[in-house]
Amino acid sequence: MNPAIAPPASFGLISGTAFASASPAALAKILDSLDLASLEQEHSRLQRAIQQLQQSNKEIKEFIELEQQELQEHHQQHGGTEAGDTETSSYEPDPEFMLAIEENEAVIAKYERICEQLMSAIQSKRGATTAESGSAGQQEPAGSTDATVENEPAEEGIYL
């Protein structure tokens, strides 16, 4: 594998559930070890995942609402004043739909917390980069920003 496109070695620390289940101190240490490009990429990936989960919840809720409306219309068209009319008022959505929404909301909350930590790390790295490039005694070579781009991780991102 070309080292210019290989993910950094620290990605091994955060693959799988290790990243998501890390203690706050361990997560801070992991985030500190990543370069700015990796942090930004992961933040962007998680933001997209949050949007997809929110869209999924919206669609599930719309489906449940539509299903309930159709059931109410059916009861109104077929004698909604009968004893069976209580079905409309006690309509319960499919438990699997409700579970999916709950699970999505839990993942969204977790991703939002991680995004906050990523953003803090990104801001910290940006501040350190600005301070380093503005100081007279630079510790990194002038071309170090180009090297960071070359070491950018593969498209897969950090898996949770």
N, CA, C and O of each residue as an XYZ file, in Angstrom:
640
protein
N       0.845     -1.167      0.000
C       0.000      0.000      0.000
C       0.893      1.233      0.000
O       1.881      1.297      0.731
N       0.544      2.188     -0.809
C       1.277      3.435     -0.906
C       1.173      4.189      0.416
O       0.062      4.485      0.855
N       2.304      4.511      1.073
C       2.233      5.187      2.370
C       1.582      6.570      2.277
O       1.113      7.092      3.288
N       1.544      7.163      1.102
C       0.936      8.476      0.959
C      -0.587      8.421      1.115
O      -1.209      9.422      1.471
N      -1.191      7.250      0.849
C      -2.643      7.159      0.978
C      -3.076      6.226      2.107
O      -4.273      6.035      2.322
N      -2.137      5.657      2.814
C      -2.469      4.758      3.914
C      -2.964      5.564      5.108
O      -2.479      6.668      5.354
N      -3.920      5.025      5.846
C      -4.362      5.729      7.051
C      -3.240      5.744      8.076
O      -2.406      4.839      8.086
N      -3.202      6.749      8.935
C      -2.148      6.799      9.944
C      -2.253      5.610     10.888
O      -3.321      5.018     11.044
N      -1.146      5.272     11.509
C      -1.122      4.133     12.424
C      -2.110      4.316     13.567
O      -2.642      3.333     14.083
N      -2.361      5.549     13.969
C      -3.283      5.801     15.075
C      -4.705      5.390     14.748
O      -5.526      5.257     15.656
N      -5.022      5.184     13.468
C      -6.366      4.745     13.115
C      -6.655      3.386     13.728
O      -7.809      3.079     14.025
N      -5.642      2.577     13.923
C      -5.825      1.282     14.563
C      -6.355      1.429     15.981
O      -7.061      0.553     16.479
N      -6.011      2.547     16.635
C      -6.475      2.798     17.991
C      -7.959      3.101     18.052
O      -8.600      2.882     19.080
N      -8.511      3.608     16.948
C      -9.885      4.086     17.002
C     -10.826      3.329     16.082
O     -11.961      3.756     15.873
N     -10.381      2.236     15.540
C     -11.265      1.463     14.669
C     -12.254      0.682     15.521
O     -12.039      0.472     16.715
N     -13.324      0.262     14.897
C     -14.329     -0.518     15.594
C     -14.992      0.277     16.694
O     -15.266      1.465     16.527
N     -15.251     -0.365     17.815
C     -15.945      0.309     18.904
C     -14.993      0.980     19.884
O     -15.447      1.658     20.806
N     -13.694      0.811     19.712
C     -12.746      1.409     20.644
C     -12.914      2.921     20.705
O     -12.829      3.509     21.783
N     -13.149      3.548     19.575
C     -13.314      4.997     19.517
C     -14.583      5.414     20.250
O     -14.546      6.319     21.084
N     -15.690      4.774     19.951
C     -16.978      5.154     20.525
C     -17.076      4.819     22.007
O     -17.785      5.499     22.748
N     -16.376      3.782     22.446
C     -16.501      3.361     23.836
C     -15.341      3.831     24.699
O     -15.265      3.475     25.875
N     -14.440      4.620     24.139
C     -13.280      5.090     24.898
C     -13.727      6.041     26.008
O     -14.706      6.773     25.864
N     -12.993      6.012     27.109
C     -13.267      6.956     28.192
C     -12.935      8.362     27.690
O     -12.185      8.511     26.725
N     -13.483      9.383     28.330
C     -13.176     10.752     27.876
C     -11.676     11.041     27.811
O     -11.210     11.687     26.873
N     -10.925     10.568     28.797
C      -9.472     10.808     28.798
C      -8.802     10.060     27.648
O      -7.933     10.606     26.969
N      -9.207      8.812     27.435
C      -8.623      8.030     26.342
C      -8.991      8.624     24.992
O      -8.155      8.689     24.091
N     -10.247      9.062     24.849
C     -10.679      9.672     23.595
C      -9.909     10.959     23.330
O      -9.496     11.214     22.198
N      -9.713     11.768     24.362
C      -8.951     13.011     24.197
C      -7.531     12.708     23.731
O      -6.984     13.419     22.888
N      -6.935     11.651     24.280
C      -5.572     11.264     23.889
C      -5.545     10.798     22.430
O      -4.630     11.134     21.679
N      -6.551     10.026     22.044
C      -6.637      9.546     20.664
C      -6.814     10.718     19.713
O      -6.127     10.803     18.695
N      -7.735     11.623     20.040
C      -7.980     12.775     19.169
C      -6.741     13.653     19.057
O      -6.459     14.204     17.993
N      -6.004     13.782     20.150
C      -4.787     14.588     20.137
C      -3.723     13.978     19.224
O      -2.886     14.693     18.673
N      -3.760     12.650     19.067
C      -2.746     11.976     18.251
C      -3.035     12.070     16.747
O      -2.155     11.797     15.930
N      -4.266     12.455     16.380
C      -4.640     12.522     14.967
C      -4.281     13.872     14.363
O      -4.255     14.888     15.058
N      -4.007     13.873     13.071
C      -3.718     15.141     12.397
C      -5.019     15.863     12.064
O      -6.103     15.284     12.145
N      -4.900     17.118     11.696
C      -6.048     17.975     11.434
C      -6.942     17.409     10.328
O      -8.166     17.409     10.461
N      -6.345     16.934      9.256
C      -7.133     16.403      8.134
C      -7.983     15.200      8.568
O      -9.135     15.066      8.153
N      -7.417     14.342      9.391
C      -8.158     13.166      9.871
C      -9.313     13.581     10.766
O     -10.408     13.026     10.672
N      -9.073     14.547     11.625
C     -10.131     15.041     12.506
C     -11.272     15.660     11.706
O     -12.446     15.403     11.973
N     -10.908     16.480     10.719
C     -11.926     17.125      9.890
C     -12.725     16.110      9.088
O     -13.942     16.232      8.945
N     -12.028     15.111      8.568
C     -12.710     14.078      7.786
C     -13.699     13.311      8.661
O     -14.824     13.042      8.239
N     -13.286     12.962      9.867
C     -14.172     12.212     10.754
C     -15.358     13.073     11.189
O     -16.482     12.578     11.279
N     -15.117     14.341     11.454
C     -16.211     15.244     11.832
C     -17.226     15.334     10.706
O     -18.432     15.272     10.944
N     -16.747     15.478      9.496
C     -17.630     15.560      8.333
C     -18.420     14.270      8.154
O     -19.618     14.307      7.870
N     -17.758     13.136      8.317
C     -18.425     11.846      8.167
C     -19.530     11.677      9.198
O     -20.624     11.215      8.872
N     -19.246     12.053     10.445
C     -20.249     11.916     11.490
C     -21.411     12.883     11.278
O     -22.557     12.536     11.567
N     -21.141     14.076     10.783
C     -22.214     15.028     10.488
C     -23.149     14.454      9.420
O     -24.370     14.569      9.526
N     -22.561     13.835      8.390
C     -23.397     13.200      7.354
C     -24.215     12.056      7.943
O     -25.389     11.896      7.610
N     -23.606     11.267      8.806
C     -24.321     10.149      9.437
C     -25.479     10.662     10.288
O     -26.558     10.070     10.288
N     -25.262     11.754     11.009
C     -26.328     12.350     11.822
C     -27.475     12.791     10.926
O     -28.640     12.537     11.234
N     -27.154     13.449      9.825
C     -28.200     13.907      8.895
C     -28.989     12.732      8.341
O     -30.212     12.808      8.216
N     -28.300     11.645      8.007
C     -28.987     10.468      7.471
C     -29.910      9.841      8.519
O     -31.026      9.432      8.198
N     -29.453      9.766      9.756
C     -30.280      9.198     10.820
C     -31.489     10.084     11.107
O     -32.588      9.583     11.343
N     -31.284     11.403     11.087
C     -32.409     12.319     11.294
C     -33.422     12.181     10.160
O     -34.630     12.196     10.400
N     -32.938     12.049      8.937
C     -33.833     11.868      7.795
C     -34.593     10.546      7.919
O     -35.786     10.478      7.623
N     -33.902      9.513      8.354
C     -34.551      8.215      8.546
C     -35.672      8.325      9.584
O     -36.771      7.813      9.370
N     -35.393      8.987     10.699
C     -36.430      9.164     11.725
C     -37.607      9.957     11.182
O     -38.760      9.635     11.471
N     -37.331     10.971     10.411
C     -38.403     11.788      9.827
C     -39.292     10.928      8.930
O     -40.519     11.007      9.000
N     -38.664     10.107      8.090
C     -39.429      9.258      7.177
C     -40.235      8.207      7.926
O     -41.367      7.912      7.543
N     -39.672      7.637      8.989
C     -40.402      6.645      9.776
C     -41.607      7.299     10.437
O     -42.702      6.737     10.432
N     -41.409      8.485     11.005
C     -42.513      9.188     11.666
C     -43.601      9.567     10.661
O     -44.789      9.485     10.973
N     -43.205      9.979      9.466
C     -44.194     10.302      8.430
C     -44.974      9.066      8.031
O     -46.184      9.136      7.817
N     -44.290      7.928      7.927
C     -44.964      6.674      7.581
C     -45.967      6.293      8.665
O     -47.095      5.905      8.359
N     -45.564      6.401      9.924
C     -46.464      6.061     11.033
C     -47.692      6.971     11.008
O     -48.821      6.517     11.195
N     -47.456      8.250     10.775
C     -48.560      9.211     10.715
C     -49.510      8.881      9.561
O     -50.729      8.910      9.731
N     -48.963      8.572      8.408
C     -49.774      8.217      7.240
C     -50.567      6.937      7.511
O     -51.748      6.844      7.176
N     -49.906      5.960      8.119
C     -50.576      4.702      8.446
C     -51.748      4.946      9.405
O     -52.813      4.348      9.253
N     -51.549      5.816     10.378
C     -52.604      6.123     11.335
C     -53.756      6.858     10.645
O     -54.920      6.571     10.922
N     -53.449      7.792      9.761
C     -54.488      8.515      9.026
C     -55.305      7.574      8.153
O     -56.530      7.679      8.097
N     -54.635      6.662      7.477
C     -55.345      5.706      6.619
C     -56.262      4.812      7.441
O     -57.376      4.501      7.019
N     -55.801      4.406      8.595
C     -56.621      3.567      9.461
C     -57.843      4.343      9.955
O     -58.942      3.792     10.021
N     -57.657      5.601     10.298
C     -58.783      6.434     10.732
C     -59.782      6.628      9.600
O     -60.989      6.541      9.826
N     -59.309      6.886      8.400
C     -60.189      7.056      7.236
C     -60.968      5.774      6.964
O     -62.159      5.812      6.655
N     -60.285      4.645      7.083
C     -60.934      3.350      6.864
C     -62.077      3.163      7.863
O     -63.170      2.738      7.489
N     -61.823      3.478      9.113
C     -62.867      3.318     10.135
C     -64.023      4.289      9.910
O     -65.178      3.940     10.156
N     -63.728      5.491      9.450
C     -64.793      6.462      9.195
C     -65.653      6.029      8.010
O     -66.869      6.219      8.028
N     -65.038      5.453      6.986
C     -65.774      5.016      5.799
C     -66.601      3.766      6.071
O     -67.624      3.548      5.422
N     -66.179      2.964      7.002
C     -66.855      1.688      7.259
C     -67.526      1.682      8.627
O     -67.412      0.715      9.380
N     -68.207      2.741      8.934
C     -68.977      2.776     10.187
C     -68.110      2.968     11.401
O     -68.034      2.082     12.252
N     -67.464      4.089     11.498
C     -66.565      4.372     12.607
C     -67.243      4.499     13.951
O     -66.557      4.657     14.961
N     -68.550      4.438     14.004
C     -69.258      4.554     15.287
C     -69.499      3.200     15.927
O     -70.144      3.115     16.972
N     -68.995      2.151     15.321
C     -69.186      0.802     15.871
C     -68.301      0.589     17.086
O     -67.449      1.421     17.395
N     -68.500     -0.505     17.759
C     -67.722     -0.835     18.953
C     -66.238     -0.960     18.627
O     -65.395     -0.695     19.484
N     -65.914     -1.352     17.422
C     -64.516     -1.509     17.008
C     -63.798     -0.197     16.778
O     -62.615     -0.203     16.439
N     -64.477      0.934     16.953
C     -63.903      2.250     16.709
C     -62.750      2.567     17.667
O     -61.919      3.428     17.378
N     -62.704      1.885     18.782
C     -61.630      2.146     19.734
C     -60.264      1.823     19.151
O     -59.244      2.278     19.670
N     -60.233      1.051     18.089
C     -58.952      0.726     17.445
C     -58.269      1.980     16.934
O     -57.042      2.073     16.987
N     -59.028      2.944     16.442
C     -58.460      4.176     15.917
C     -57.799      4.978     17.030
O     -56.687      5.475     16.857
N     -58.468      5.108     18.162
C     -57.928      5.915     19.243
C     -56.769      5.221     19.947
O     -55.921      5.886     20.543
N     -56.724      3.897     19.885
C     -55.652      3.176     20.550
C     -54.617      2.636     19.563
O     -53.904      1.678     19.860
N     -54.542      3.254     18.400
C     -53.584      2.814     17.390
C     -52.175      2.840     17.962
O     -51.745      3.842     18.532
N     -51.479      1.760     17.810
C     -50.087      1.656     18.241
C     -49.229      1.357     17.019
O     -49.467      0.369     16.325
N     -48.223      2.207     16.745
C     -47.343      1.930     15.616
C     -46.559      0.632     15.847
O     -46.411      0.168     16.978
N     -46.078      0.080     14.777
C     -45.284     -1.137     14.842
C     -44.120     -0.916     15.817
O     -43.372      0.051     15.668
N     -43.958     -1.788     16.800
C     -42.877     -1.628     17.787
C     -41.482     -1.555     17.152
O     -40.581     -0.913     17.692
N     -41.316     -2.207     16.019
C     -40.010     -2.154     15.360
C     -39.692     -0.750     14.861
O     -38.538     -0.324     14.892
N     -40.718     -0.028     14.401
C     -40.513      1.353     13.968
C     -40.115      2.225     15.153
O     -39.198      3.041     15.062
N     -40.813      2.041     16.255
C     -40.520      2.834     17.449
C     -39.111      2.522     17.969
O     -38.389      3.423     18.397
N     -38.731      1.259     17.930
C     -37.398      0.858     18.361
C     -36.332      1.471     17.444
O     -35.288      1.923     17.915
N     -36.598      1.483     16.154
C     -35.646      2.071     15.200
C     -35.442      3.555     15.489
O     -34.315      4.050     15.457
N     -36.528      4.255     15.770
C     -36.418      5.680     16.089
C     -35.598      5.876     17.367
O     -34.721      6.738     17.413
N     -35.875      5.087     18.393
C     -35.137      5.188     19.661
C     -33.647      4.907     19.450
O     -32.796      5.632     19.963
N     -33.340      3.855     18.696
C     -31.948      3.519     18.449
C     -31.251      4.625     17.661
O     -30.115      4.989     17.964
N     -31.931      5.153     16.654
C     -31.358      6.252     15.871
C     -31.082      7.458     16.749
O     -30.033      8.090     16.626
N     -32.024      7.784     17.642
C     -31.840      8.932     18.526
C     -30.657      8.724     19.465
O     -29.926      9.671     19.757
N     -30.464      7.503     19.937
C     -29.320      7.208     20.810
C     -28.006      7.378     20.044
O     -27.047      7.945     20.568
N     -27.966      6.893     18.824
C     -26.752      7.018     18.002
C     -26.503      8.484     17.658
O     -25.361      8.942     17.684
N     -27.563      9.218     17.339
C     -27.420     10.647     17.041
C     -26.804     11.368     18.235
O     -25.876     12.160     18.070
N     -27.311     11.102     19.430
C     -26.789     11.752     20.640
C     -25.308     11.422     20.834
O     -24.510     12.299     21.164
N     -24.947     10.153     20.626
C     -23.549      9.749     20.780
C     -22.681     10.445     19.733
O     -21.612     10.960     20.061
N     -23.124     10.464     18.487
C     -22.363     11.108     17.421
C     -22.228     12.613     17.659
O     -21.188     13.202     17.364
N     -23.282     13.230     18.192
C     -23.202     14.667     18.464
C     -22.160     14.957     19.542
O     -21.425     15.940     19.446
N     -22.093     14.102     20.576
C     -21.074     14.281     21.624
C     -19.679     14.119     21.032
O     -18.773     14.894     21.339
N     -19.511     13.114     20.187
C     -18.204     12.891     19.568
C     -17.854     14.061     18.643
O     -16.701     14.489     18.595
N     -18.841     14.577     17.914
C     -18.600     15.727     17.030
C     -18.135     16.942     17.818
O     -17.266     17.686     17.364
N     -18.717     17.146     19.004
C     -18.282     18.260     19.852
C     -16.816     18.089     20.236
O     -16.039     19.043     20.201
N     -16.449     16.867     20.601
C     -15.057     16.603     20.970
C     -14.142     16.762     19.758
O     -13.042     17.304     19.865
N     -14.606     16.285     18.610
C     -13.813     16.450     17.396
C     -13.619     17.925     17.072
O     -12.521     18.343     16.704
N     -14.682     18.714     17.207
C     -14.581     20.137     16.902
C     -13.607     20.831     17.854
O     -12.850     21.707     17.437
N     -13.626     20.445     19.114
C     -12.665     21.012     20.068
C     -11.240     20.660     19.660
O     -10.344     21.504     19.702
N     -11.041     19.411     19.268
C      -9.713     18.980     18.836
C      -9.294     19.703     17.553
O      -8.132     20.081     17.398
N     -10.243     19.891     16.642
C      -9.954     20.603     15.386
C      -9.553     22.036     15.683
O      -8.561     22.531     15.148
N     -10.317     22.701     16.529
C      -9.991     24.087     16.873
C      -8.646     24.177     17.567
O      -7.879     25.109     17.330
N      -8.364     23.217     18.415
C      -7.077     23.185     19.103
C      -5.933     23.000     18.106
O      -4.911     23.683     18.180
N      -6.124     22.058     17.166
C      -5.086     21.819     16.145
C      -4.911     23.041     15.257
O      -3.785     23.403     14.916
N      -6.012     23.681     14.880
C      -5.923     24.874     14.034
C      -5.185     25.981     14.767
O      -4.367     26.683     14.174
N      -5.470     26.141     16.054
C      -4.780     27.145     16.855
C      -3.304     26.843     16.963
O      -2.470     27.744     16.872
N      -2.972     25.563     17.159
C      -1.569     25.173     17.259
C      -0.865     25.365     15.927
O       0.291     25.788     15.891
N      -1.552     25.057     14.828
C      -0.965     25.227     13.494
C      -0.718     26.703     13.216
O       0.330     27.071     12.685
N      -1.680     27.548     13.573
C      -1.535     28.984     13.359
C      -0.401     29.524     14.213
O       0.397     30.334     13.743
N      -0.321     29.086     15.458
C       0.733     29.548     16.353
C       2.100     29.096     15.858
O       3.062     29.862     15.909
N       2.193     27.856     15.379
C       3.471     27.340     14.885
C       3.927     28.077     13.638
O       5.102     28.422     13.511
N       3.006     28.320     12.721
C       3.399     28.972     11.470
C       3.700     30.448     11.692
O       4.427     31.051     10.904
N       3.155     31.039     12.751
C       3.395     32.444     13.021
C       4.611     32.683     13.899
O       5.066     33.822     14.004
N       5.148     31.660     14.526
C       6.285     31.847     15.421
C       7.587     31.864     14.641
O       7.703     31.267     13.572
N       8.576     32.574     15.211
C       9.866     32.701     14.543
C      10.631     31.392     14.574
O      11.346     31.079     13.621
N      10.504     30.629     15.629
C      11.255     29.374     15.757
C      10.391     28.190     15.388
O      10.047     27.384     16.252
N      10.035     28.067     14.124
C       9.197     26.947     13.693
C       9.914     25.636     13.934
O      11.111     25.509     13.677
N       9.166     24.659     14.433
C       9.751     23.346     14.662
C       9.542     22.424     13.483
O      10.268     21.442     13.325
N       8.551     22.730     12.644
C       8.278     21.904     11.474
C       8.841     22.583     10.238
O       8.928     23.810     10.197
N       9.227     21.806      9.227
C       9.693     22.400      7.987
C       8.575     23.186      7.308
O       7.396     22.924      7.547
N       8.939     24.139      6.471
C       7.969     24.995      5.803
C       6.976     24.201      4.969
O       5.829     24.628      4.830
N       7.366     23.076      4.414
C       6.491     22.273      3.559
C       5.635     21.287      4.332
O       5.041     20.395      3.726
N       5.551     21.418      5.653
C       4.837     20.416      6.452
C       3.348     20.377      6.147
O       2.732     19.324      6.308
N       2.746     21.472      5.715
C       1.317     21.431      5.399
C       1.065     20.555      4.190
O       0.025     19.901      4.116
N       1.986     20.524      3.243
C       1.844     19.641      2.086
C       1.963     18.180      2.505
O       1.259     17.319      1.978
N       2.853     17.904      3.454
C       3.036     16.531      3.915
C       1.757     16.037      4.592
O       1.414     14.860      4.480
N       1.061     16.916      5.283
C      -0.186     16.517      5.941
C      -1.199     16.049      4.916
O      -1.899     15.063      5.148
N      -1.291     16.731      3.793
C      -2.227     16.350      2.742
C      -1.848     14.992      2.178
O      -2.721     14.175      1.887
N      -0.558     14.744      2.022
C      -0.121     13.457      1.480
C      -0.471     12.313      2.412
O      -0.741     11.205      1.949
N      -0.473     12.556      3.715
C      -0.769     11.506      4.680
C      -2.251     11.418      5.013
O      -2.635     10.783      5.996
N      -3.074     12.048      4.203
C      -4.514     12.028      4.436
C      -5.020     10.585      4.399
O      -4.599      9.801      3.548
N      -5.919     10.234      5.316
C      -6.382      8.844      5.387
C      -7.240      8.455      4.189
O      -7.721      9.297      3.430
N      -7.407      7.162      4.054
C      -8.255      6.635      3.003
C      -9.692      7.090      3.224
O     -10.026      7.541      4.320
N     -10.539      6.985      2.226
C     -11.919      7.467      2.249
C     -12.772      6.836      3.338
O     -13.807      7.402      3.692
N     -12.397      5.718      3.870
C     -13.253      4.986      4.780
C     -13.526      5.740      6.063
O     -14.606      5.566      6.627
N     -12.623      6.563      6.563
C     -12.827      7.303      7.795
C     -12.599      6.424      9.002
O     -12.039      5.332      8.906
N     -13.040      6.918     10.127
C     -12.866      6.225     11.390
C     -14.162      5.495     11.686
O     -15.233      6.103     11.692
N     -14.075      4.216     11.928
C     -15.290      3.428     12.134
C     -15.617      3.332     13.607
O     -14.737      3.148     14.448
N     -16.896      3.461     13.904
C     -17.354      3.381     15.291
C     -18.016      2.070     15.557
O     -18.467      1.821     16.675
